[in-house]
Amino acid sequence: MKILIVNCGSSSIKYKLYDFPRRLQLAKGLIEKIGEKASAVNDHSQGIKVLIKQLLDDKIIDSLTEIYAVGHRVVHGGEYFREPRIINDKVIKKIEIIADLAPLHNPANLAGIMGCRKILPKTKQVAVFDTAFYQSIAEHVYMYAIPQQYYRKYGVRKYGFHGTSHQFVANKVSELLRRPLSKLKLITCHLGNGCSITAINKGKAVDTSMGFTPLEGLMMGTRSGDVDIASIFYIMKKEKLTIEQMDHILNRESGILGISGISNDIRVIKGKARKGNKFAKLALEMFIYRIKKYIGAYFMILGGADAICFTAGVGENNSDIIKGLKKDIYKIASRSTKVFVIPTDEELMIASLTYKVIKK
């Protein structure tokens, strides 16, 4: 059966088409600049039409009926969704309710869902949530030490993100070690422009670096990661900044870009550091230090690790950084702890979960 995977960003649609159960990728594509002035694609619904037309024109499919199911990436599932769900009106309503928890992502994800429902009305639609993998995290881990009323009224707690990526590489580590996930302690590191680290015990997430939003945790390409909240209030007061302006600074102007003043691209930063740029060197040192800090913390929480895995753009393509991290890992871990670099495939994970749901 053919399963279409749709991953909608605020102005883009990334898609892949698979043949299951062979897990064979048949096609992939990217539609960008949706809704921008120079773009011929006005909205996500039109974007879905464009990608379907492309599949037909390329003769990947002969008719719409060949697409048995569509799997959608939905970034935030709040506390409603512990696993992927077949999409119906009730599911859509709940995704709308929690849209303000991920205002840059959930509305776009929902637009893709509505576009597919319109163009493929008889096709099964499945929502796969980034946050679902972290519903196994214990209450004492996901709660923040703030008055409980804010959790009860607004759902303010740690949720975690990149769940499908961490789940995918954890499964791959299990295959490589030839041991079931239920018998493994793993630390998985998704290092890209957005970065997160997850501690996994017996196939279940026990902690993760991202929190209520993807801003918490590691230093990232343009996100600050962990910072003393009081320092934010101080800056806002001194600079007379609005909440929206500070939000933009923390999410878009901080991290590697903010420290280096050059770029959020780790390749550029490494090049500048080699040439002696002190701010590029500082950004690189801070980035690596915080990765070590979280790995060390999770190593303690898990009581050791059978394997530590690196993935995503930075994790997969920077052997010098991984080599240095591996050297430091073996200062605290025994040689029985394996270190892997595994390319992630979130779309394939979404497709696998979609297939599992519809087979039920």
URURPE-V921066 format. One record per helix or strand of 3 or more residues. SS is the DSSP state (~ for helix, > for strand). FROM is the first residue (numbers start at 1). TO is the last residue. If there is no record, write none. Layout:
# URURPE-V921066
ss:from:to
SS:FROM:TO
SS:FROM:TO
This chain:
# URURPE-V921066
ss:from:to
>:2:8
>:13:19
>:24:31
~:44:57
~:64:66
>:67:74
~:89:97
~:99:101
~:106:119
>:124:129
~:132:134
~:139:142
~:149:154
~:163:177
~:181:183
>:185:191
>:195:201
>:204:208
~:229:239
~:243:252
~:255:260
~:266:274
~:278:302
>:307:311
~:312:317
~:319:332
>:338:341
~:346:359
